[in-house]
């Protein structure tokens, strides 16, 4: 499978978030070509500001692998991770991050700051951006347009 295929899985999760009136961000964690965990934002429904798609996917994958280290995994996320999520990806030792659209206000993987390749950290994350970017942008814009109306 290609990056676009796995990003489609993240988009499905983001659409579920949209339908649940959550900010539409979705994530899929992949190991050896298989999705081992997927999640979407649930901050409102869980009443938890840390319940971002990436955090929930990391938690599920860690339970699945019975390990706090997610070595050799790739995470697919519809929107560039925030500082909290980028930090969690570092601590989990995720190898690769693929995201759809930049977050110019809170992105921590190159837009506002870059935690993924900070020379002070002992782990770096390979980053690929722009996969299904327009689909990810359109979903987010639709959500906030609906909120304003």
Buried (B, 14 or more C-beta within 10 A) or exposed (E): EEBEBBBBBBBBBBBBBBEEEBBBBBBBBBBEEEBBBBBBBBBBEEEEEEBBBBBBBBBBBBEEBEEEEBEEBBBBBBBBBBBBBBBBBBBBBBBBBBBBBBBEEBBBBBBBEBBBEEEEEEBEBEBEBEBBBEBBBEBBEEBEEEEEE
